[in-house]
Amino acid sequence: MLDNITPSTTQKGNKMELTINSKTLGQPVTFSRPGNQYIYWDINGQPGTLGKQPTHLGGATLTYSGDDENEFKRICRNWYRSYIREMQNA
């Protein structure tokens, strides 16, 4: 069973942020887009560009260059769910 996702988002200019309270990982996970395209997630206690860049299978970096907050949330949630499934099946 996947985590219950309780998102909270903020958007300031180009910056977007989504926090998921992860029961599986035992900590909140924050996705952020500090610039215009690259998405990062705070999984190691280092937010923003010092955090980890999530990648798709095959190594492509997770990105979003639009301004639609709902689309940003959808992309992050879908990646997070996929990550948790992979982690549980490993």
N, C-alpha and C positions, 0 to 999 in steps of 0.2 A: 504494500500500500504506500502510495506517495504521501508526502507531507501535505498538511493543510497549508495553503499559501495565503498568508495575510499580507497583501502588499500595501506599501505606502509609497507614494511617489512625490517627487518635487521636480519642478522644471524652472530653470532660471536662464533665460537666453537660450543658448545652445545646450546647456548642461541639463541632463536628465538623470534621475536617480530612482531606483526601485529597491525596497528592502523586503526580503522574504524571511519570515521567522521559521527556520528549518529545524524541525524536530529530529530529522535523520542525522543532520550534522551537529546538532546540539548548540547551535548559535545562529544569530541572524546573518543573512547573506545579503550584501548590498551590491547591486549592479549600478554602474554609473557610466555616463558618457560625458566626460569633461570637455570634449571638443565637439567636432562636427560629425564624427564617424565611428571611431573605435569605442567598443564597450569593454569595460573592466568589471571585475567582481572582487569584492573584498572578502577573501577567504583566508588570508594569512595575516590579518591585522594591519595591512598596509593599503589604505584607500587610494582611489584615483590611479594615476599612471604607475604607482608603485605596487598596485594590486596585480592580480593575475588576469591575463587576457583569455577569456574563454574561446575555445576553438571547436569547430565542427569535426566530425569524423573525417579524417583525411588531412586535417591541419589548418583549414581555412579559419582565419580569425573572425569572430563574431562582430559584425558591424551593423550600424543603422545610421543613415544620413538624413532621414526625414525629420519633420517637426511634430508628428502625431504622437502624443504621449501614450495613447492606447496601443498603437503599433509597437512602440518601444517596449511597453509592458508585455505584450504578447510574445515578442521575440525573446525577451529575457525569461519569461515563464516557461516557454517551450524548451529553451536550451537547458534550463534548470531541471525540468522533468526528465529530459533525455539523459542528463548527467547522473541523476539519482538512479534511473533505471540501469544505466551502464555500471554504476558503482555496486548496485545490489546484485547484478548478474555476473560480476567479476569473480 
